[in-house]
């Protein structure tokens, strides 16, 4: 036999042996996100997390012998009463009952405060993955960036990363945590992951894919372009449902929406000899409103559900002497904004307040406000921040706010009248009695913690509050508690919005 023929046959034999030794396996990944502690169902998602848990378990049981990974990409903890009573642990207990393999924290998982988050993170060990967030205190161990899972003979590298914009949403965030961008984290850890030769790489990320992102809150587009090694991105944060789409040159992107209405089901075919994903398909599975509740998950949170059922009906106000509308523009003609400003100013002892509308929930004449309704009016765990501002500083803040007057984050003025404009605003008087403005005085101003953090939208406000002379202080007083106290202290008050801001 000619040497060339012998070499050809040898090469064919090697190829045949490689083909015979290659094994294509199937792996299924289930993905939940932005559950927001929907323990009991509601308008945003008729089914509850207890029903979600039963559906996830049903799908897992349908596909033996192929192993299933369950990954949650955060904003799990915050919600109405049951989650608050447990400081966020109740929704996480449901995740554990569901058999969650990896949990990635999100920005709203910090809503109960840094200490509560750190406790929750310990509760979720060893399943927490978050390589771009690390606590600065030596009392808490660092969170792993990634983990290798053995699924049906395939080695799946799962990377976890949270929202990289967190320092714009919480005051003093950088004093407690080091936060790295997801892109920088991937540049740091991907060589280590590739050296382990995984068969598939999955990025579980509390960020979402957007067509345009002017504030650069989400890094998904950049990640898909810069890291084609990533086979699958499990997205979150934007609440947009994506059954599956190709992004970048190679990566598949999936996002299940919010509140547990859907979960993602991703099926992968993997060549374990070549360490490649040969096929990805995905879909969103809707949780039926009549799905049974998972008894194991229900037992895990029973104590908090029972407490919440009693507490939800508790009255926090007398019958209201007049309706309090959520319509109109804060600071100009919105009764509910007026009420919220009065509440935080009174609770913090401030002369002036800035606040907007958090939810368009009207209050009717004669209505008795319950704790459940109180949570609907203030659905976030904001606290009151106080600061001391000169008239010139307040005028700059008002001009910046006026540019946001069509945005949901806009805050109206209370306690001072002002002529407002996008380029220049001017204080006209202080207080109901319309006292003259003292240009050399610093006035005490109250606002909520989310507004004070800026969200990347208000650089002027951020600059002013960072000035030590402003004495910006988080009082720790809950805005919801402040409103509850206001209802109790003013049972006969009819809220008539004043025109504090004139254009």
Phi, psi and omega in degrees: 000134180297145180303322182295321179293321180297318180294321180296315180296322179296317179296319179296322179296317179298317179297318180296317179297321179296320180293320180292326182280339180291142180229123177265123182242162179246139178225140177244134176242127173255140191224123174244158183196151173051048182287334176047042172055036183285073188283338188235002182079165182176198185295322185285329177211108185302325179275156181258173177294334176294324176283323174303316181300318180293323180290319178299317179294325178297316180293321178298320183289340183281345188239040168288154003270013184282124181294155181234135172258135174246122184233132177246130183253038158086185197055052184269323197278315192287144181182182175297201197310311184302320179290320179298316181300328181264002186055039175090355184286328184303310178297326178291326177296325176293318176303317179296319179296330178286344183087036182299130181268331181211132177238129179247122182287154178235180186297321181285351175284359174257004188297332180272006178108162184295319181296319179295321178297315181300321177295318179296321179297321177293323179299326183269358174292144007266019188268356179284134175231124179193091187281344182256013178226126179221131176291142182280337182286135179290349179289343181241131180289154176293153180269134180295145180277330184203164179212148179261123180251134176267111183236108175057034180089353177261145180258111185253119175271119178248123181253140179242137177211143180262184178294126183278000185260011192301324183294345176276351186249347182224133175294143174061022181300317184290347177282340185251326185229146166268130183233125181248151175293151179297326179296312179295322177299316181294321176300327182284317191258343185298322176302321178295319180294316181296326179293338177280353178053058177289160178275339177206148179239125181240129174254116176259115198225132174272062174210161184234160176278130176229147176295317178227141181214081188299325181276354180058044177286324185248138185253010189300317180300312181296319180298316182295329179282318189275336186233073179294349178294338181282122183279324189216132171246125174262108188264175184194193168079316185275351179067015181268129178278129174231115178293336178152135177205154178273131175230156184064209182264347189213334196276144175257137184238136181222143176208129188268010183083218187215163173066015176076017176294323177229161161228155182273141172239116183243126178247128182241138167255130190230131173270104185285344177281319181267354181058048180224153172271122182267338181201139173230133171225151182208161176203164174259133179255118179280139176271115182296144180293340179258014178297145179292155175277145178284114183298326179294316179293321181295321178294328182292335183240013187304318184298322182283326177295318180296315179297319183293322180300321179286314186291326184301327184273354183292132180281140175243000179218161167282170175305129186292132181288346179201160177292150176235098186282148175262006180274168179093176181261129178306138179084354183232311183202036182242114184293322184289323174297318177303315179298314181295319178298314178301318183295313183286329177293316181294316183294332184254356180070034181259154179278329188230149178221153173234123178200158178236208179252132181263332177203138184276071181251108182285153174243131186262155175299133181086351180289141171261118183285125177261171176297325178298316178293324178301320178292328178290323179290317179238087184277001183244156182269054180283152172243170181268128174252134177247153177208165180241114189239144171283159175305321180296320178293318179295323178296320177295320179295319180295321177298319179293318178299323183295333176291343181255015188297341177260006181255148185296341181275358183301137179246131176272160180268148173216142176093357176205143176264146183210147169267118189247149176200163183293329183262332180204138174235157182219127175289135182256321181198167181240134172078171180296326181281359176058055176292156178292148179280129178262108185296341181264359183263149171259126181260142180280125185237137177250142174208167180274163188295327179291317177298317182296326180291336172098322181062015182078358183266339189233072181297330179294312177301315180300314180301316182291318181290335177284344177291122181305332181294340180282342179050046178296125186223129172276113184288340186080358179282124179293134176295329178292319177295323178297319180291321177301315178296322180298317178301319183289325183278341185230060184293339184253006185280127171265123184276112177245110184295137176261161177268092180274333184243124180243136182250000000 
